[in-house]
Amino acid sequence: MSVPNVLKSRRFVTAVVGLVVILLSAATPALEEEFQTIATSVVIIVGVLVGGYSAEDVQTAKHPPTS
């Protein structure tokens, strides 16, 4: 059984992990006061990672690795 390409994507996995962290922190009463900070931090980190992956893909497309 093959894994769909979207599940192999680092962007997708990063976004799912970020969503899980946000949902878990929203569901944890002890983190209620800090939820805005956690959510903002997770969104920024996920955005930076996805942007980095995109820049890496552009660079790889322009200059394919030589073997």
PyMOL commands that set and color helices and strands:
alter all, ss='L'
color gray80, all
select helices_A, chain A and resi 5-8+10-27+29-62
alter helices_A, ss='H'
color red, helices_A
deselect
rebuild
show_as cartoon
